């Protein structure tokens, strides 16, 4: 648990100081905030591993904060532990229903607090629903998100994102550098989706170099445009100077033949399923078909996004 980041939110400075001192003793990195309004601003630029949250605070109270944290795509997976002097059963039930992971009543035993934090963080680190490299939701969560939107009769776009020539890069530069690229793609998708779509987006990691982005139909293309343009700008940094100048690397293809592979690019295939199209497998099949079409387009240069106009 070394180096895990904990955000403590409590309007009582004495509680904040006590919790901070206890957790720092066990090598947690602790940030303490005293006002509800500070939290959302802090979370826009920081992602703690766990949030300890009081219920009664000035500004936005703990109930509203817990709800906002669970609704926002960037923070929905952060564990939230309520640390409150409110001991009524209704308060506990309400916060659990809002998505809190645990509820600890003040006054509390610091050993119990530490034990509960450790348990939640261990459970999160072994969560099989998240990709172990990017910590993005995996295939089951992607399907759940899509089918939730279908059930709610929402109009949405499903974008399949794939890195071109990634295997060749892995072969030449090694898996550690390849993992850096994957994590950078994950961060890029999240950053540009948030800029284009606000809180109405979902980023998932199918595995390898395959990702999914779910947005409204109106924001799908602006997000894809920003993602592909930024990827083409930053990806040369992951190559050495010689390969950057040449614009390609040389290695064996899948048929064990030596060939040149261009600098990596992204292919983004956007499908906008009809509301009556209720089969997740069909949505994925449509996106995969469009992706293959885009990858095989003649005279392609750099990243590209295409939208299926048939749907």
MOLINUR-V229982 format. One record per residue. N is the residue number from 1. PHI is phi as a letter, one per 30 degrees, with the letter a starting at -180 (* if undefined). D_FIRST is the distance of its C-alpha to the first C-alpha in whole Angstrom. Layout:
n->(N/N)
phi->(PHI/PHI)
d_first->(D_FIRST/D_FIRST)
This chain:
n->(1/2/3/4/5/6/7/8/9/10/11/12/13/14/15/16/17/18/19/20/21/22/23/24/25/26/27/28/29/30/31/32/33/34/35/36/37/38/39/40/41/42/43/44/45/46/47/48/49/50/51/52/53/54/55/56/57/58/59/60/61/62/63/64/65/66/67/68/69/70/71/72/73/74/75/76/77/78/79/80/81/82/83/84/85/86/87/88/89/90/91/92/93/94/95/96/97/98/99/100/101/102/103/104/105/106/107/108/109/110/111/112/113/114/115/116/117/118/119/120/121/122/123/124/125/126/127/128/129/130/131/132/133/134/135/136/137/138/139/140/141/142/143/144/145/146/147/148/149/150/151/152/153/154/155/156/157/158/159/160/161/162/163/164/165/166/167/168/169/170/171/172/173/174/175/176/177/178/179/180/181/182/183/184/185/186/187/188/189/190/191/192/193/194/195/196/197/198/199/200/201/202/203/204/205/206/207/208/209/210/211/212/213/214/215/216/217/218/219/220/221/222/223/224/225/226/227/228/229/230/231/232/233/234/235/236/237/238/239/240/241/242/243/244/245/246/247/248/249/250/251/252/253/254/255/256/257/258/259/260/261/262/263/264/265/266/267/268/269/270/271/272/273/274/275/276/277/278/279/280/281/282/283/284/285/286/287/288/289/290/291/292/293/294/295/296/297/298/299/300/301/302/303/304/305/306/307/308/309/310/311)
phi->(*/d/i/d/c/c/c/c/b/a/d/c/e/d/d/e/d/d/d/d/d/d/d/d/e/c/i/d/c/c/c/c/b/c/b/e/d/d/d/d/d/d/d/d/c/b/b/d/d/a/b/c/b/d/d/c/b/d/i/d/d/d/d/d/d/e/d/d/d/d/d/d/e/d/b/d/c/d/d/b/c/d/b/b/d/d/c/d/d/e/d/d/d/d/d/d/d/d/j/d/d/a/b/c/c/d/d/b/d/d/d/d/e/d/d/d/d/e/d/d/d/d/d/d/d/c/d/d/d/c/d/d/d/c/i/c/e/c/e/d/d/d/d/d/d/d/d/d/d/d/d/d/i/d/d/b/c/c/c/c/c/b/d/d/i/d/d/d/d/e/d/d/c/j/d/d/d/d/d/d/d/d/d/d/d/e/d/d/e/d/d/d/d/d/d/d/c/i/c/c/a/b/c/b/c/d/k/h/c/c/b/b/b/c/b/d/d/d/c/d/d/e/d/d/d/d/d/d/d/d/d/d/d/c/d/e/d/d/c/d/d/d/d/d/d/d/i/a/b/c/a/d/d/d/c/i/c/d/a/c/c/d/e/e/b/c/c/c/c/c/b/c/d/d/d/d/d/c/c/e/e/d/d/d/d/d/d/d/d/d/d/d/d/d/d/c/d/d/h/d/b/i/d/b/b/b/b/d/d/d/c)
d_first->(0/4/6/6/10/11/15/17/21/23/27/26/25/25/22/21/21/20/17/16/16/14/11/12/12/9/8/8/10/13/16/19/22/25/27/27/29/26/23/25/26/22/21/24/22/19/16/13/10/12/15/16/20/23/26/29/29/32/32/30/29/26/28/29/26/24/27/27/23/23/27/25/25/22/20/21/18/15/15/17/17/20/20/24/27/29/29/32/31/32/30/27/29/29/26/25/28/26/23/21/18/19/21/20/24/24/25/21/20/17/15/16/14/11/12/13/10/7/10/11/8/8/12/12/10/13/15/18/20/18/19/16/17/18/16/20/22/24/27/27/26/28/31/30/30/34/35/34/36/39/39/39/42/40/42/39/38/36/35/34/33/33/33/36/36/32/33/35/33/30/33/34/31/28/25/23/25/26/22/22/26/24/21/24/26/24/23/27/28/26/27/31/31/29/32/35/34/32/30/32/30/28/26/25/25/27/26/27/28/30/29/30/31/33/34/38/41/42/38/38/40/39/35/36/39/36/34/36/37/34/33/36/36/32/32/35/32/30/33/35/38/41/39/39/43/44/42/41/40/41/40/41/41/41/44/44/46/45/45/44/41/41/38/35/36/35/37/37/39/40/41/42/43/46/45/47/45/42/41/38/39/42/40/38/41/42/40/39/43/43/40/43/46/44/42/46/48/50/50/46/45/41/39/41/40/43/44/46/49/50/48)
